[in-house]
Structure formats: structure tokens, C-alpha cells
Amino acid sequence: MAVAKIKDLRALPRDELQRKLEAYRREMLELGDNPKKGMNLKKAMARILTLLNEMEKAPAKAAKPAGKQHPAAGAQQPTPGAGNRKR
């Protein structure tokens, strides 16, 4: 099974990602003496798990009410060495 790229995975719905994850897990169990393929499968599984976690957390972020920000949150920090040292 070919390992998908992240941009291709982002276009898939959650249930399809879960099916792919299960397929990669089964393939890992059936893996022979091919360490490179095992590493690629692990990376692909990590990508899918990351996307699933992002999907899970995205609705929680959208539902979070916009509260007051700290007054200094938008303030620009001084750049070190840009004339703000003591003489």
C-alpha cells in the first residue's frame, strides 16, 4: 500500500482516515524483513493520528467564546540589541 502525503490525507473524511489507519496497522503486523517500509508505515500512521486529533480539537476551538485579551498580548516586544540597552 502506498503511503499518502499529508495534503492528500487532509482531503479525506474522518471515517476514511480511520480505515486507512487500520489498514496500515494490519500491514505493520504482516510486515516481513523490510525496516524501511516499517518506518514509512509508522510515519503514515502518525500523520493520520495527527489529523484525527486536529479534527477532534477543531470544533472545541471554534466553540470557545472570544474572551478579553491581555492588554499586552498585541504589544510588540523590543528587539534585543536594537538600541534598548543600558549605557
C-alpha positions as CSV (number, residue, x, y, z in Angstrom):
1,M,0.0,0.0,0.0
2,A,1.4,3.4,-1.0
3,V,1.9,5.9,1.8
4,A,-0.2,9.0,1.3
5,K,1.0,12.6,1.6
6,I,-0.4,14.9,4.2
7,K,-2.2,17.2,1.7
8,D,-4.0,14.1,0.2
9,L,-4.9,12.9,3.7
10,R,-6.4,16.3,4.7
11,A,-9.0,16.0,1.9
12,L,-10.3,12.7,3.3
13,P,-13.2,12.4,5.7
14,R,-12.7,11.1,9.2
15,D,-14.1,7.6,8.6
16,E,-11.8,7.1,5.6
17,L,-8.8,8.2,7.7
18,Q,-9.7,5.6,10.3
19,R,-10.0,2.9,7.7
20,K,-6.5,3.8,6.3
21,L,-5.1,3.8,9.8
22,E,-6.5,0.3,10.4
23,A,-5.1,-0.9,7.1
24,Y,-1.6,0.4,7.9
25,R,-1.8,-1.3,11.3
26,R,-2.7,-4.6,9.7
27,E,0.1,-4.1,7.2
28,M,2.6,-3.5,10.1
29,L,1.6,-6.8,11.6
30,E,2.2,-8.6,8.3
31,L,5.5,-6.8,7.7
32,G,8.5,-9.0,6.9
33,D,12.1,-8.0,7.0
34,N,11.7,-4.6,5.4
35,P,12.7,-1.9,8.0
36,K,12.3,1.0,5.6
37,K,8.7,0.0,4.9
38,G,8.0,-0.2,8.6
39,M,9.4,3.3,9.2
40,N,7.2,4.6,6.3
41,L,4.1,3.0,7.8
42,K,4.8,4.4,11.2
43,K,5.2,7.9,9.8
44,A,1.9,7.5,7.8
45,M,0.1,6.3,10.9
46,A,1.5,9.3,12.9
47,R,0.2,11.6,10.1
48,I,-3.3,10.1,10.3
49,L,-3.4,10.2,14.1
50,T,-2.3,13.9,14.0
51,L,-5.1,14.7,11.5
52,L,-7.7,12.8,13.6
53,N,-6.6,14.7,16.7
54,E,-6.7,18.0,14.8
55,M,-10.3,17.2,13.7
56,E,-11.3,16.3,17.2
57,K,-9.9,19.6,18.7
58,A,-11.1,21.9,15.9
59,P,-14.7,22.0,17.0
60,A,-13.7,22.7,20.5
61,K,-11.6,25.7,19.4
62,A,-14.5,27.1,17.3
63,A,-16.9,26.8,20.2
64,K,-14.6,28.7,22.6
65,P,-16.0,32.1,23.3
66,A,-13.9,35.1,22.4
67,G,-12.8,36.5,25.8
68,K,-10.8,39.6,26.7
69,Q,-7.2,39.5,25.7
70,H,-4.4,40.7,27.9
71,P,-3.6,44.3,27.1
72,A,0.0,43.4,26.3
73,A,-1.0,40.5,24.1
74,G,-0.8,42.5,20.9
75,A,2.1,44.7,22.0
76,Q,5.3,44.4,20.1
77,Q,8.3,43.1,22.0
78,P,11.5,45.0,21.9
79,T,14.2,43.5,19.7
80,P,17.4,42.7,21.6
81,G,20.3,44.9,20.6
82,A,18.1,47.4,18.8
83,G,19.1,50.4,21.0
84,N,17.3,49.4,24.2
85,R,20.4,48.5,26.3
86,K,21.5,50.5,29.2
87,R,24.5,52.7,28.8
